[in-house]
Amino acid sequence: MNMTHKELVDQVSANLFKKSGKIESQKSWLAMRNYLEQLDSEQLKLLLKEAD
């Protein structure tokens, strides 16, 4: 899996959105994105693996 950090953040947030079916608010969406941005690529890859 050769994705950039931004692509990983996008993929993890998309998976979270699919699982929850909705995002409560734009504020919570931005908070989640900010949190994901702080993770390193290995942590994001692990989150993707766990989602499968």
C-alpha positions in Angstrom: 0.0 0.0 0.0 1.8 3.1 -1.3 -0.3 6.0 -0.3 0.6 9.5 0.7 -0.3 10.7 4.2 -3.2 12.7 2.8 -4.5 9.7 0.9 -4.3 7.6 4.0 -6.2 10.2 6.0 -8.9 10.4 3.3 -9.2 6.6 3.2 -9.5 6.2 7.0 -12.1 9.0 7.3 -14.1 7.5 4.4 -14.1 4.1 6.1 -15.2 5.7 9.4 -18.0 7.5 7.5 -19.2 4.3 5.9 -19.3 2.5 9.2 -21.1 5.2 11.1 -23.4 6.1 8.2 -23.3 9.8 9.1 -21.1 12.4 10.6 -22.8 14.3 13.5 -21.7 17.7 12.5 -19.1 19.5 10.5 -17.3 20.3 13.7 -17.0 16.7 14.7 -15.9 15.8 11.1 -13.1 18.4 11.3 -12.0 17.2 14.7 -11.8 13.7 13.4 -9.8 14.8 10.4 -7.5 16.9 12.6 -6.9 13.8 14.8 -6.1 11.6 11.8 -3.7 14.2 10.4 -1.7 13.9 13.6 -1.2 10.2 13.2 1.8 8.9 11.2 1.4 6.8 8.1 2.0 3.5 9.9 -0.8 4.2 12.4 -3.2 5.1 9.6 -2.3 1.9 7.7 -3.1 0.0 10.9 -6.5 1.6 11.2 -7.2 0.7 7.6 -6.2 -2.9 8.2 -8.4 -3.1 11.3 -11.4 -1.7 9.3 -11.3 -4.6 6.9 
